[in-house]
Amino acid sequence: MRFSDRYSIPRELAALYDFVNSLDLRRFREQGVQHTPSDALASRAEAQAWMRAHDLLMPRRLLSEEEYRRTLALRQALRAFIEAAPAKRSKNRDIGEGLKTAAAAFPLLLTTAQHGLALSPKGENRLGQVLAELNHLVETAQLDRLKMCESPECQWIFFDRTKPANRRWCSSDRCGNRVKVRAFRERHRSDGGGAQA
C-alpha cells in the first residue's frame, strides 16, 4: 500500500507525497516496537522498481546511473525545501537554487486538460510529475501545508489539513506527545538538579 493511500492524501498530491517519504527517517519506539529507518531508493534497482510501482517510470525503462543520481538529488532538494519554514525559503537562496538545479533534470510539458492547461512530465522518466504537483500546491495556495514533522526522531513529510495550518508534528498524539513528554522530563530533571545543589 502506498503511503498516500494509507494516510488519505489528495490524489493531486500523491506522487509528491510518496516520493519525498520514500526516505523514511523515523526512528522512534511505538507500542514497544522500534521503527527502523529505510530508503526505498537505496539502490538504482530499488529506485527503478519503486518508480515503476508509483507510475513514475515507464515499464521496462531502466534508470541510468546519472538519472539515479539526479533522482536522489531531487528528493533531497524537495525535502530541504519542505523542511524550511515558508519565510526562510524566500530568504535562503541556497534552498531555492538547490531545488531549481535539481528540478532542471525533469522537464515538464504544458498540455491542454479538461479544465484548461496542465503541466505534465516529459519522456519515459515521469518524475516531473512530482514537480507538477508541487506547482499545483503553489497555484492553489497550499504549499505551506506541506511540512516536515518537527520531531527529530521522525522528519516525516505530512500535509496539514487543519484550518489554521499550524501543525508542527505529523501526529500530535504520537510525535507531538513524545516531544512534550521529553521537554517535561528535561525541565523536571533540571529543576531537581537545581534543588539538590
N, C-alpha and C positions, 0 to 999 in steps of 0.2 A: 504494500500500500504506500502510495506517495504521501509525503508529509503534508502537502497541500490538501489532500483528501482527508487525512486524519484530523487536521485542525480547521477544516471547513474554510479554506482560503478562497476568496473570489476567483473564479476561473481566469479572469483577465490579469491576474497576478501570480498564477500557479507556477509558471516556468521560472520566473524570477525568484519566488519564494523557495522552491525546491533547489534551485541552483546555488543560492547563497548558503543554504543549510546543508548542502552536500558535504560541507566541512562541519562536523558536529563536535564542538569542543566541550560539551557538557561533561563534568567530572564530579558530580555530587552523588551523595548516597541518598536513596529514597526507599522507604519501607524495607530497609536492611539490604538493599541491592545497590551495588556501586555501578554508576553509569560510566561506561568506558568510551572515551572519545574515539571518533572514527572519521575516515575520509573516503567518501565514495569515489573520489577521483585520484586515489593514491598512486595508480599506475596508468599508463596510456591505455592498456587493455581494459582496465576498470572504467576509465573515463569514457571510452567508446561504448561499452555496454550500458553504462548509466545514461549517456546522452541518447542512445537509441531507445532505451526504455522510456525516456521522457520526451520522445519525438523531437529531439534537438539535433539529430544526426540521421541522415538517410540510411536505410538498410544497406548493409554490405559496404558502406563508405568507411574507410579507415582514416584515423587521425594521424597526421604526420607528427614527428617529434616537435616540430615548430608549432603546429596547431595545438598540440597538447600544452606546450609551454604558454601559449597565448590564452588558452582556456583557463589555466591556473592563475595567470596574471589578471584576467578579467574578474574572476571570482574574488581575488584578494583586493582588487581596486574597489569593487562593489561593496565588500564587507567594510573596508576602511571608510568609504563614503557614508554608508548607513550608520556606522558606529559614531561618526562625528555628529555633534549637535547641529541642527539646522543653521544656527547663527555662525558656528565655527566653519561650516562648509564654504560659505561665501568669503570668509576672511582668510582661510588657509588655501593658498593657491596650489600647494602640493597635492591636496586631496582631489581637487577638481582636475588638475592636469594629469594625475595618475589615472583617473577614470577615463579621461578623454583619450589618453595614449592607448590604454588597454582596449577601449571600445572601437578604436580605429580599425582593428583587425576583423571586425564583424559588421560589414556594411549592411545597410537597410535600403529597401526599395519603397518608394511611395506608390501605393496601389489604390485603386478605387474599391470601396467597400459598400456594404448595404446602406450605411447612413453617411456616406461621404468618402473621406480619404483615410487611409491607414498606413502605418509602417509595417513592413514585413521583412523577414530575413532574406538575404540574397544567397543563393547557392545551396549546396548539399549540407554544409555545416550550418545548422539553423539556430546557432547560439545567439544570433542577433535578436531572436525573439525576446530574450530577457531584457535587452535594451529597449525594444519596442514597448514592453510592459512598464519599464522604468519611466519612459516618456509618457505613457498613459497616466501614471501616477502624478507626474508633473502637470499634465493638461487638466486633470480633474482635481487639482489642489489637494492630493492625498499623500504626496511624497513624505511629508513629516510624520505620517502614521506608520511608516516602515522603520522599525527601530531595532537596535541590538539590546538584549537584556543586559541590565547594568550589573547583574551578579557576576563576579569574576569567575565563579565556578560554572557559568552557563554560556553566556555570549551567543545565545540563540537569537536569530532574527525573527521578529514577530510583527504582525500587523495589528496596530492598536485600533480597536473598534469603538472604544469609549467615546462618548460625546465630546468631552473636553480634550481628548487625545493627549492625556498627561501620564499615561502608564510608564513606569520605569523598568518593570520586570515583565518577562513573558507570562509569568503567573504570580499573582500576589500571594496566593495560598502556598506556593512552593518556594520559588526564588525570593520573593519579597519577604516572606516569613523567615527564611533562613538568614537573610541579611539583617533583618530586625533583631532576631534572637542573638546573632553574633555580636551586633552592636551593643545590645543589652548586657550580654556577658562581659564584654570588654569594659563597659562603663563600671559594672559592679566589681570587676577584678581590680580596676584602678582605684575605685573608692575603698575597697577592702585593703589594698596595699597602703593607701594613704592613712587609713585609720590605725594600722599597726605600727606606723613609723613613729 
